[in-house]
């Protein structure tokens, strides 16, 4: 009986030792954890000067409780980041660009078409009814000088007016002789007025003073009216043929001076705000490889094409050798300085349709997704209006792979 009690006591003692060792080990192992979880901003409240609110056994007052105050740093939440190890960055081809202030230059490239300078096109027409009796210029494209005859027109009305003018001249001469003899002064004045009216009618039909003088000297009416070129240039239109009847106001010849030409180009709607009158453009043509011409923007058309969403701009360029021909195609390049802007590469920006996202390199393989506001684009860079500061670093390549990783981890939605 005593042996059973002794055996049972030994077992109890052994179990007590095991429990004691386990408690000691647990307390020793949990001490660092308690130190790690201890708030860094814990502030001990000063002991109260009044009587203690509670006393332990034996009249001893307990230790003052630690009062925890949360600081602004403790409540600040760091923005979410996605981790991409350096090895993985090298594998997917991540490149880093520095946010910096750069001098940007907008380059607008488009095509143009050479056209006639409308200010240097003149039309030769007639103010009388008649028939084309002879054509001095009988084909389109011929070069004519100012004052060179173009065609001869026979007009019965013009012929009759010349005869009337000659009769009035003869009558005036007779009246002048009578007035010298001592009478007919009033009649002479009347005849002079009629002669002046007939001469004025001939002038209104574009009969020159030289032609009128020739009629007076010969005493015979001219059968045809000669039409002369108003300017020097190329005949670009000739709708008349020999023997054709013409009416007052009909266009007979169009003569264009090609010493100056226009270049008309189309500019997209989103580029119109950069184009101003007076800017210089570089013009090149496939017909003249290696040559570059300078032209100035002299007009921006006020309308916009609804189909192409483009507007036209016009350049004026001198053409002294007449080597530039209408309907030639040209390449147009306009360089527009924009000044200094805070900019990053365009490839660094991910456009979701709703916002613009970049991934800021925080170091040690961590990238922070950040929304930014952008401005103008130029030469592969884009202006940063809001969201980044100079000196920060952003991912400029493989950022779509970083974005995919962030979406898989639920960092970006």
Protein Blocks (a to p, Z undefined) as FASTA:
>chain_A
ZZmmmmmmmmmmmmmmmmmmmmmmmmmmmmmmmmmmpcfkbccddddfbdcfbdcehhia
cdddddddddfklmpccdddddddfklmmmnopacdddddddddddddddddddddfklc
ccdddfbdcddfbdfblcehiacdehiafbdcddfklmmmmmmmmmmmmmmmmmmmmmmn
ogaklmmmmmmmmmmmmmmmmmmnopafklmmmmmmnopacfbdcdddfbgcddfbdfbc
ehiacdehiafbdcddfkbccddddddfklmmmpcghiacddddfklghiacddddfbdc
fbdcfklopacdddddddfkomacghiacdddddddebjaddddfklpccehlaccdddd
ebjhiacdddddddddeehiacdfbhpaehiacdfehklmmmmmmmmnomaZZ
